[in-house]
């Protein structure tokens, strides 16, 4: 399931719903992302605004989820990503994966977050006391995501 929304979500309720009803799930792994109150250089951040292209964003998230399902034997996957203005400490993303075995759940959750960070069409502006700053792509994030590309057959990009 994929949801892109402005509204907050309750991680406990989402995971309870996600993990109920299937006796085939042996492990559920989740990642909950929050808006930090500082930039990488230590500058304070009061809020962040996330922009996206409706329709295109959901399509890309679906392609990323499909790639995770292709690579691992998943029982289910959940991606909730917020957009709009979020205050420091607000929830921004929830990713959960479920599989019969924990390793597939761990790896697929890590994969989804790495690829969401680098391949999902979201643009972020951090609001600081010194003004608004667009968040640029980071080489470290690209390197983290690139390690998953090694698993692809020649000529495939995954998305």
N, C-alpha and C positions, 0 to 999 in steps of 0.2 A: 504494500500500500504506500502511496506517495501523496503527501499533502504539502502544498505551499500556501502559507496563510499568514495573515497579520496577527491573528489572535494567539494568545498564550496557550499553553497546553499543560496538562498535569502528567508528568512522567510516570508516576506510580499508576495512575489510571490507564495510561496508554500501554504500559508493559503488562498490566493485569489483563487487559483486553487482548493484547497481542499473543500472550502465552497461554490463554485458555482455550480449551476445546480440542487440543491435539495431543494424543498420547505418543505421537511420533517424535515430539521435541525432547531431546535429551539435554540440550543446552541452549540458553539464550544469552547473547552478548549484546550489550548496549553501550552507546556513547552519548553523553549529554553535553552539549557545548553551551557555554555561557559567554556573555559579553564582558570582556575584561575592562577594568577601570584604568588601564594604562596601555600605551603603545609599546612596541618593541624597544624603543629608545628610553623608556621610562616616563615619557610625557603623560600626564593624566588625561583620561578619556571620560567624559560624562555620559556619552551616548554614542550610538552608531546607527546609521541609516543604511538599510540594504535595499537596493533596487534590483529588479529583474524584468525579463520579458515574459509575461504570462503566455502560456502555451508552449513557447520555446523552452522555458525552464523545465516544465513538467516532462516534456518529450526527452530532454537530455537526462533528467533524473531517471526516467524509465529505462533509457539505454544503459545507464550505469548500473541500475539494479539488474537488468537482464544479463549484463556481463558477469555480475557476481553470481547469479543463479547458474550461469553456464560453467563457471569455474568450480563451484562448491555445491554439494548436495543440500540445498537449503529447503527447509520446510516452509519458511516464510521470511519476509524482509519488510521493514518499516522505515520510511524516511519522512520525517516532518521537518520542514525548514521554514522559518519565519522570514518575513520581509517587512519593510517600513522602519519606523524609528523605534529603537530598542535602547533602554537605559542600561547603564553598567549593572551587571548582575542578572540581567534578564536572560531567560532561556532563548537560545537561537536555533539549535538543531538537536534532533533526537534521531539516532540511527539504531536500529535493533535488527539482529539476525538470529534465526533459530535453525538448528540442525539436530540430527540424531546424535551427533558427536560434538564435543566442545571445540576441538581444533578448527573445524569448519566454521563454527559460529565466530570464534575469535578472529580468524584470518579474514573472513568475509566482511566483518564489521570494520576491521582496520582498512581493508581495501576500499570499502564504500566511503569512509571518511577521507582517505587520501585522494580518491578521485573526485569526490564532491568538492573538496577544497580547491582543486586545480582545474576541473573540467565543467563544473556546473556554472551556468551563466548568472552569477550574482555579482553585483558591484557594491562595494562598501565605502562609506564615508565615516570617518571617526570625527566626532565633535570634541574639540579640545579647547582649553582656555586661550590657546594661541590661534584658534581658527579651525576651520574644517579641512580635513586631509583625506584625499582618496587613498585607499589601501591598495598598494601595488602588489603584484604577484611576487612571491618570494622564491629564490632559487632553492632554498631548503625544502619548501613544499613540493616544488617540481621534482627534485631529486627523490623525495619520499614516494611520490606517485609513480615515478619512472621505474622504480624497482618492480612494480607489478607488470610493466610492459614486457619484461623479460619472459613472462609466462605465456605470451601470445605467440601463435604460429606466425611465421614470416608473412609480412604483408597485411596483417590485421592491426587495426588501431584500437579495437575494443568498443569504441563509440562512433 
